[in-house]
Structures are given as C-alpha cells and as structure tokens.
Amino acid sequence: MFLVLSILLFIGTLIGGSIPFWFKKWDPNSIKYLLAFSGSFLLGITLLHLIPESILHFSSTASILILAGFLLQLIFQRLTHGIEHGHIHVPNAEHHHHVAFFPLFLGLGIHAFSEGIPLGMPVFDQGIQASLFGAIMFHKLPEAMLIASVLLYQKYSKAKTFLLFAFFCLITPVAALITHYLGASNSSFKEVLNWLLPVIAGSFLHIATTIFFESGTKKHQMNLKNWVAIFLGIGIALISTLFSSHQH
C-alpha cells in the first residue's frame, strides 16, 4: 500500500504539475483556489496529526522544535522566494522579478525532501497515511505547476526541462520511501526522524498559514469560491481523524 501511494504521488504530481507545458496561455494566477484548498488541507493535517504526534514524543520540547521549524522556513524562503506557498517568479508576472534558477531549485528540492519525511514515518498508522499523502500531493500540485512555469523561461532543451521537472516530482516520494524503509529497520535513523517531525511540522505550519492568509485579496476579502476551497480542505483533514486507530 505504501509503495502504491508513493507511486501515485509521483504520477499525480508529474501529470498535474505539467499543465504549463501543454497550455501556452496557462495563467499562474488561475491556481488560487487550488492553493486555498491545499493550504487549508495541509494546515488541518499539520494541526490534527503532525503537531499532536510531535507532542506525544517530545512533550514540552516539541514546542521549541516546532518553533525552530517555523523559523527555518523563513530562511529557506531566501532560496525558494515563496514558490512553495504560491508566489510566482517568471518574467512579466505581475509585481515579481526574475530570480536565479538553481538556488531556487535547490531550496525547493530541500523543501520537497522534507515533505516526504513525515509520509514514511512509522509513527503514523495506515488509517491516516492516505490523508497525509493526499495533503502533500495537493500541496505539491501548485508548487509543481509554478516550478514548471519557471523552467519554461529558462530556455533549456525540452529533454533537460522535462528531466529537471521529473526529478523535482520524484524527490518527495523517494524521501518517503527512504524514511519508511530505513525508519522501520534502523533504530538510530528512526530516532533522528522523531526529532525531525516537529521541525517539519513547524515548517508546514508556516507554509500552510501563509497560503491560508494569502488566499484572499489584498484587502483580505474572500469570495464564495475561496470559502468553499478552504472549508473543503479543513473538512477532509477533519474526516481523516475518523480513520486513525489511536488517539493523540
């Protein structure tokens, strides 16, 4: 089941994220409702599963590690320029400037790897594993679309562009597989993962809340579609708690 979910994560991100390659008139701003949904879903999963699991393992220490992850995300944004929460960085995009590609790709690669770590952690039961994969995949879809848009403006060959994009889509499921299999067989590695979980939860909290609060207009006004996307994301995260075999 875990291997199937990892493959589906890769295929879903690859296909969904490649939309800018096939539609030349694709507008990056058209994903704002997907961002609202994915940010809300990720926020719900973080608050309902990742943070409680962190507190279960570390008690009061978890709050310090969560705060560290929250602050670390601010540092990573120096590389990613906020693409992980929907900021657009392609020429001619409104109010954005062109950024260097490889530092951007490096930062997003590190972020993508961190996304896969909680997916493979043995502390989560199978009842919520699919929900975790779903939250990450919906978060990665707009992220992958934006990285595809950036790649289109790099003037690389089609082969190099696709390979870079496919490599990016592969990072998260590979991180999940490494975490899953090494965490189950190596006690030292599992202990490291336990320490990483609250840090990643803090990072996700920063990303999800940023998406959540930026999903409206500059005047913080939201239309019905925004509200529906937000409540749908939160609702699915809440439903996932019904499938958990243990209480936090």
N, C-alpha and C positions, 0 to 999 in steps of 0.2 A: 504493500500500500504506500509506504513512504517513497519508494523509488518511482512509483507511478505519479505521485503528487509532484515530485521533483521534475520529472519529465514534462508534466502538464504545465508547470510553472515556466519552464524554459520555452516550450512551444507557444504558450499563451502570450508571453512577453515578446517573443520573436515576431509572431504574426500581428498582434495588436500594435506593438511599438513601431512596426514597419510601415504604418499607414502613410507617413510623409513621403516615403519613397515612391508610392504608387499614385498619389494625388498631388499634382503640382500646385494646385490652388488651395492646398490644405492650410488652414489658419490655426496657428498655435493657440490663439485665444479661444478656440472652439472647445477646448477641453476643460473649461472652468467648472462645469457641472460634474465631470468625472473627477476632477481634483477635489471638489467639495465632498463627493461621496467617499473617495478613497481616503481623504484626510480624516473624515469622521469615523470610518471603519477602523483605520489604524489607531485613532485616538481611543476608541472603545476597546479594542483588543489590548492596547497598552495598559489602560486603566483597570480592565477586568481580569487580565491574565498575567501580563509580564510584570507589572508592579506588585501584585499580590504574591506571585511566585518568588520575586526578589525578597520581599519582606519575610516570607516563610523561611528562607535560607539564611538571611543575614540580620533579621530583626532591625534594630535601630541603625545599624551600619548601612543598611540598604539605602536610606535617605541620602547619605553622603555620596554613595556611588551613583545614585540616580541624578543627583545634582551635578556630579562630575561629568556624567554623560551629556547632560543638558548643556553644560558649558563647553564641552569638547565639540559639540555640534556647531557652536559659534565659530570655532577655529577651522573646522572642516569647510565651513561656508566660504572661507577665504579662497579655497581651491575650487569649490563647486559653483560659487556665485548664486546659490539658491535654486539650482535646477531641480534638486530633489523635492522641493515644495512648490514647483511650478513657475519659477522665474525663467523668462525667455531671453536667450542670448544669441540672436542671429542678426546679421546686418539688416537694417531697415525695420526691425521690430520696434514698436513704439517705446520710447524712453529707455532703451537698452543700448549698450555699446558692445562692440565685438571683443571677445575675450580669447586668450591663448588656449588652444585646444588641449594640449597634453596635460598641463596642470589640472584643467577641468576634468579630463578623462581619468586622471589619477585619483582625484578626490572622489569622483563618482564611483570608481572601482572599489575604493576602500569602503565607501558607504554601502555599495551593493554587497560586498562580502559580509559586512556587519549585519545586513538584513537576513542573510542566510543562517546566521548562528543560532538565533532562537528557534528556527524551524526544525533544526536537528537535535535540539536538546532533549535528553531522555526524561527530563522532569515533567514534560507535558504528555498527557495521555492521548490516545488516539481519538477520543471524543472531541477534542478541540483542535487537533492537528490540522484538519482540513480548513477550519476557520482561520488559523494562523497563516496557512498557505494562501488562502483567499485574500486576506488583508494585505499581505505582501505583494501578491500579484497585481491587485488593483492599484496599489501604491506605485508599483513599478511601471504600469502601462503608460501613464502620462510622462513619467520620467524617461522611459524608453523613446516615446514619441519626440520629446524635446532633444534628446541626445541624437536621434536620427536627423532632426532638423539642423542641428549644429554640424553634423557630419556632411550634410548635403552642401554646406557652404565652404567645406574645406578643399574642394576641387581635387579630391583623391580619385583614383580609378574606381570603377564600380566594384571590382573584386575586393580592393582594400577597404572600401567603405562598408561593404557587407560583412567582411571578416571582422572588422572592428566592432560593428554593431552586434554581430552574433556572439563575439567574445564577451561583450558587456552583458548580454542577456544570459550568458552561461555562468557568470560569476556567482550569482546568488544561489542557484540550485547546487553548484559544486560546493560552495561553502556549507550548505545544508547537509550534503552527503558526507563531507569530511567530519562535520560536527556530530552527525548521527552515528557513524560507524566508529570513529575514534573515541567519542564520548562513551560509547557502550562498552568498549574493550580496554580503555586506558583510564585508570582512576585519577592519575595526575592531570591528564587532559580534561577530565570531567570537572575537576576542582577549579581549573582555570576558567572553564565555561561558566561555572556557577558565579564566579567573580565578574565575568563579562556581562552576564544577563542584566543586572541593574544598570550598568553603564549604558548598554544598548537601549534599555527601557527609557532612560533619561534622554537619549538621543532621539528616539522615536517620539517622545513626548514633545520635544522642541519642534520637530518636523510637523507632527500632526496638528499641534495648536497653531503653528504658523499658517498652515493650509486652511485650518478651520476659520481663523480670524481674517484671512485674506480672501475668503471665498465670496464675500460681498463686494460692494462698490467701495470707492474711496471714502464715501460718506457713511460707510457701514450699513448700507441699506441692502436688503436681500429680497429677491422676488420669490414667487412660489416655487419655481424650479430649484432654487438654492435650498429652500427649506426641505423640500421633498428629498433631495440628494443627501442632505445632512441627516435627516431622521431615518432615512433608509439605511445609511451606513451605521449609525448608532444602533438601530433596531436589529440588524443582522449580528452585530457584535454581542448584543444582549441575548439573542437567541442561542448563540454559541455556548453560553454558560449552562444551558439546559443539558448539553451533551458531555459536560465534564463529569468524570467519575469520582472526583474528590472535591471537597470544599477547601478554599484557601483560608 
